[in-house]
Amino acid sequence: MNAIDYKHFYNTVGRMNGWDFSRLNVTVEGAAWDFYDEVISLCKPGDILLDIGTGGGESLLSISDSALLLVGIDHSKGMMETAANNLDKSARSNVRFLQMEASQLQFPPDFFNMISCRHSEFYAGEAARVLGSDGVFLTQQVSEHDKMNLKQAFGRGQAWESRKGTLKARYITELKEAGFSRIQSLEYNATEYYQTPEDLVFLLKYTPIVPDFGQNEMDFQILRQFIEEHQSEKGIRTNSERFMIIARK
């Protein structure tokens, strides 16, 4: 999936679902952290927080009591439409959503105390510019070996041909070059159990794990075989591999 195809896919998903996977029946074993719990733990009541790649704003709205002002940005018009609807329903007065590219942050220098970014592209130089002195930047990203048994079954997938650790190394280098210090990185490889085939189909439909999933009838044959081979008493087994970087300016 090239950049143009991904943007189209992400925009379509934004209108249909936002970035909300709360309806999935999935059990996770071995996750070392919850990203937005980590954000809360480092956030002060008077802070101004920027969330890059906020999707439908579901996670940002859930932590709105943790900061004075929370701003979520996303390049997708579809995601921002969903975020606006979610904001209206929440009646939160300290949250703002703006359609914006992460490569061109339209904020003054040193404006934010904290920046979070989960599963979205960011630009270290822009993050450094708008983050104040001693500000904190946190990002969680999907590692190359995430959902590895699914990608092996389909013979294609997100970061399918990338070597493990490539993205983490790149982002750490870029953060150092942008002037960040005290850079810490963590990672985990958890086991996931999806309770029903419908849960797995929902995941594949609304994420880019297997590009163009469902456009070929063979995909459903592959999925049926995958489910037979990875079904257990706990559910249909795959993995969730993540890394997190915490850096201070």
C-alpha positions in Angstrom: 0.0 0.0 0.0 1.6 3.2 -1.1 1.2 6.6 0.6 -1.7 7.7 -1.6 -3.6 4.4 -1.2 -3.0 4.6 2.6 -4.4 8.1 2.8 -7.5 7.1 0.9 -7.9 4.0 3.1 -7.4 6.0 6.3 -9.8 8.7 5.3 -12.5 6.2 4.4 -12.1 4.4 7.7 -12.2 7.7 9.5 -15.7 8.4 8.2 -16.9 4.9 8.8 -15.4 4.0 12.2 -12.9 6.6 13.4 -10.1 4.9 15.2 -12.4 3.1 17.6 -11.8 -0.6 18.2 -13.6 -0.8 21.5 -16.2 -3.1 20.0 -13.6 -5.9 19.4 -13.7 -8.9 21.7 -10.0 -9.5 22.2 -7.9 -10.6 25.1 -4.3 -9.4 25.3 -1.6 -11.2 27.4 1.8 -9.7 27.9 1.3 -6.0 27.1 3.8 -4.0 29.2 1.9 -0.7 29.2 -1.1 1.2 28.0 0.0 4.2 26.0 -2.4 6.8 27.2 -2.0 5.7 30.8 1.7 6.6 30.3 0.6 10.0 28.9 -1.6 10.6 31.9 1.3 9.6 34.3 3.5 12.3 32.8 0.9 15.0 32.3 0.4 17.9 34.7 -3.0 19.6 35.3 -1.8 22.9 33.8 -0.2 21.3 30.7 -1.1 21.9 27.1 -1.0 18.6 25.2 -0.8 17.9 21.5 -1.9 14.5 20.1 -0.5 13.8 16.6 -2.6 11.4 14.5 -5.5 11.6 16.9 -7.9 9.7 14.6 -11.5 10.1 15.7 -10.3 11.6 19.0 -11.6 8.7 21.1 -8.4 8.3 23.2 -7.8 12.0 23.6 -11.3 12.6 24.9 -10.9 9.7 27.4 -8.0 11.6 29.1 -9.3 15.1 28.9 -9.3 15.5 32.7 -5.5 15.2 32.7 -4.5 18.5 31.1 -5.6 22.1 30.9 -6.0 22.0 27.1 -5.8 19.1 24.7 -5.4 19.5 20.9 -5.7 16.6 18.6 -4.6 16.8 14.9 -5.0 14.5 12.0 -4.4 14.8 8.3 -7.7 13.0 7.4 -10.8 14.9 6.8 -12.9 11.8 7.5 -11.2 11.3 10.9 -11.8 14.9 11.8 -15.5 14.7 11.0 -15.7 11.7 13.3 -13.7 13.5 16.0 -16.0 16.6 15.8 -19.0 14.3 16.3 -17.3 12.6 19.3 -16.5 16.0 20.8 -20.1 17.2 20.5 -21.3 14.0 22.2 -18.7 14.4 25.0 -19.5 18.1 25.8 -15.8 18.6 26.7 -14.8 22.2 26.7 -11.0 21.8 26.9 -10.4 19.7 23.8 -9.9 20.9 20.2 -9.5 19.0 16.9 -7.8 20.4 13.9 -7.1 18.9 10.4 -3.4 19.4 10.0 -0.3 17.7 8.6 2.2 16.5 11.2 5.0 17.8 8.8 3.7 21.4 9.1 2.4 22.0 12.6 0.6 25.4 12.6 1.5 26.4 16.2 4.0 28.9 17.6 7.3 27.7 19.0 7.4 26.2 22.6 3.6 26.1 22.7 3.0 22.6 24.2 4.2 21.0 27.4 3.6 17.5 26.0 3.2 15.7 22.7 1.8 12.3 22.2 1.6 10.2 19.0 0.2 6.7 18.8 0.6 4.7 15.6 1.0 7.7 13.4 3.8 9.3 11.5 5.5 12.3 13.1 8.3 14.7 12.3 10.9 15.1 15.0 12.0 18.6 13.9 8.4 20.0 14.0 7.7 18.3 17.3 10.9 19.9 18.8 9.9 23.3 17.5 6.5 23.4 19.1 7.5 21.7 22.4 8.5 23.9 25.3 11.7 23.6 27.4 11.8 20.3 29.3 8.7 19.2 27.4 8.0 15.5 27.0 7.4 13.6 23.7 5.9 10.1 23.7 5.2 7.9 20.8 4.0 4.3 20.4 4.5 2.6 17.1 3.6 -0.7 15.5 6.8 -2.9 15.2 7.6 -4.7 12.0 6.8 -8.2 13.4 3.3 -7.3 14.6 0.6 -9.8 13.5 3.4 -11.9 12.0 1.4 -15.1 11.6 -1.3 -13.2 9.8 1.1 -11.6 7.4 2.8 -14.9 6.8 -0.5 -16.5 6.0 -1.4 -13.9 3.4 2.1 -13.4 2.1 1.8 -9.6 2.4 1.3 -7.1 5.1 2.2 -3.8 6.9 6.0 -3.5 7.0 6.2 -7.1 5.6 9.6 -6.7 4.0 11.1 -4.5 6.7 13.7 -5.7 9.2 12.7 -5.8 12.8 13.8 -2.6 14.7 14.2 -0.5 11.5 11.5 2.1 12.4 12.5 2.4 16.0 16.1 3.0 15.1 15.1 5.6 12.5 12.9 7.6 14.9 15.5 7.6 17.7 18.1 9.0 15.3 15.7 11.7 14.1 14.8 12.7 17.7 18.5 13.0 18.6 19.2 15.1 15.5 16.2 17.3 16.4 17.7 18.1 19.8 15.8 15.7 22.1 17.7 14.2 25.0 17.1 11.5 27.7 15.6 9.3 25.1 14.2 6.0 26.4 12.8 3.2 24.4 10.7 0.1 25.4 9.1 -2.7 23.5 6.8 -5.7 24.0 5.5 -8.6 22.0 2.1 -9.6 23.5 -0.3 -12.4 22.5 -3.7 -11.5 21.3 -6.8 -13.8 21.2 -9.7 -12.7 19.0 -12.9 -14.3 20.3 -14.7 -14.7 16.9 -13.9 -14.6 13.2 -16.1 -11.5 13.0 -13.7 -9.7 15.4 -10.7 -10.6 13.2 -12.5 -9.5 10.0 -13.3 -6.2 11.7 -9.6 -5.7 12.5 -8.5 -6.5 9.0 -11.2 -4.3 7.4 -10.4 -1.2 9.4 -6.6 -1.4 9.7 -3.8 -1.7 7.0 -2.4 -4.9 8.5 -3.1 -6.8 5.3 -3.4 -4.3 2.5 -6.5 -4.5 0.3 -8.0 -7.3 2.5 -11.2 -8.7 1.1 -10.8 -7.4 -2.4 -9.9 -10.9 -3.5 -12.1 -13.9 -2.8 -9.0 -15.9 -2.0 -8.4 -13.7 1.1 -11.4 -15.3 2.8 -10.2 -18.8 2.0 -6.8 -17.9 3.5 -8.5 -16.4 6.6 -10.6 -19.5 7.1 -7.5 -21.7 7.0 -5.7 -19.2 9.3 -8.5 -19.4 11.9 -8.5 -23.2 11.8 -4.7 -23.3 12.4 -4.6 -20.7 15.1 -7.9 -21.3 17.0 -7.5 -22.1 20.7 -9.6 -22.2 23.8 -8.8 -18.5 24.4 -9.6 -17.4 20.9 -7.9 -16.9 17.5 -4.2 -16.3 18.3 -1.9 -13.6 16.8 0.5 -11.1 18.3 0.7 -7.4 19.1 4.2 -6.0 18.9 4.8 -2.4 19.9 7.6 0.0 20.8 7.4 3.2 22.8 9.9 6.1 22.8 9.9 8.8 25.5 12.1 11.8 24.9 12.6 15.2 26.6 13.6 18.4 24.8 
